[in-house]
Amino acid sequence: MSEAQEKPRTADEVGVPDHHQYMHPLLNKNHGNWDYHDRPRAGVLRHVSKSGDVVFSVRAGTQRQMDVYTIRKLCDIGDEYGDGHVRFTTRSNIEYIIADEAKVAPMIEALEEAGFPVGGTGASVSMISHTQGWLHCDIPGTDASGVVKGLMDYLHKEFIQERMPNRVRITTSCCQINCGGQGDIAINVQYTKPPTINHDLVANVCERPAVVARCPVAAIRPAMVDGKPSLEIDEKKCVCCGACYPPCPPMQINGADSTKIAIWVGGKHSNARSKPTFHKLAIANLPNNPPHWPEVGAVVRKIIEAYKADAKDWERMGEWIDRIGWKAFFDMTDLAFTKHHLDTWTGARKNMNSSSHIHF
């Protein structure tokens, strides 16, 4: 055996690649050396460096889940009208990086002609971030991307202009696990009943220990039913989250009578002006009514219009509600306040004492 040892191959799967290799040359040149940023119009950001270089970002709304033909169309627009450099935002908007201001207007015209609205910057309704929906996820009770389409048909005008009090972040989630995160307005599924178990299939389809481990509140345990290995649910513990369904489809939790939509308000990730906050329930038990979800759209319109009419400049949704109080919020939006809005879990007293409408 040769004493010469072959040098081990350096692993190349070590996280995300170096982003500098994909950046526009002027972004690379001025990295960390920016003087200021502004917005000449909705959907266009101007970045001015201390060296005097100017770069423009043109932001357009796109669907989160795209076919290869749409991606090619977007790339062709970037090659023909821009500098061939693009990036995607966390809310699935595409941004074209352009150094020549003369290219900005033709780029906007080409995007809008192809059906991609330019906007989503500043005090506008940003593109709605959402979870996978029926296309990819194994747990959804609704199609989050379908809800987004129904909402953005109405909110399109607020995407292409900056006339809201502040930016509005909307999220939609296919299930109660809420991958969509916190939002000024959040549209989430709520399961209203525990799963219905098909005991004839559990033993052949499900790995029972994995299903038991998946439950976050220890409400599932092994059982023998009609002489067959199966599972049972302690309905007093069950929080109807739906986490048991993916590893065990015979534990069906979706249904027209048990899968509803809830709308939450006031969530915020940023710490600008006020601390990050969790969103809070505004209305529950709306019908899960594809393909357009008109009941959901009607409530979101009420909330958006009340916020736009009454909030002060720079107030986010939660800051506006904190200022006017929850009673005024429910009055302005014409939504009903019910006992289900009250927090009744063990640590609820601390939550209530820090809220704006109940103290004891």
Sequence and secondary structure as in RCSB ss.txt:
>XXXX:A:sequence
MSEAQEKPRTADEVGVPDHHQYMHPLLNKNHGNWDYHDRPRAGVLRHVSKSGDVVFSVRAGTQRQMDVYTIRKLC
DIGDEYGDGHVRFTTRSNIEYIIADEAKVAPMIEALEEAGFPVGGTGASVSMISHTQGWLHCDIPGTDASGVVKG
LMDYLHKEFIQERMPNRVRITTSCCQINCGGQGDIAINVQYTKPPTINHDLVANVCERPAVVARCPVAAIRPAMV
DGKPSLEIDEKKCVCCGACYPPCPPMQINGADSTKIAIWVGGKHSNARSKPTFHKLAIANLPNNPPHWPEVGAVV
RKIIEAYKADAKDWERMGEWIDRIGWKAFFDMTDLAFTKHHLDTWTGARKNMNSSSHIHF
>XXXX:A:secstr
  S        S SSS  GGGGS HHHHHTTT EEEEEEEETTEEEEEETTS EEEEEEEE  SS  HHHHHHHH
HHHHHHS SEEEE TTSEEEEEES GGGHHHHHHHHHHTT  B   SSSB   EE  GGGT SS SS HHHHHHH
HHHHHHHHHSS  SSS B EEEESSTT TT   SEEEEEEE S  EE HHHHHHH  HHHHHHH TT  EEEEEE
TTEEEEEE TTT     TTTTT TTEE   TTTEEEEEEE  B   SSS  B  EEEEEEEE  TTT HHHHHHH
HHHHHHHHHH  TT  HHHHHHHH HHHHHHHHT    GGGS  STTHHHHHHTSSS   
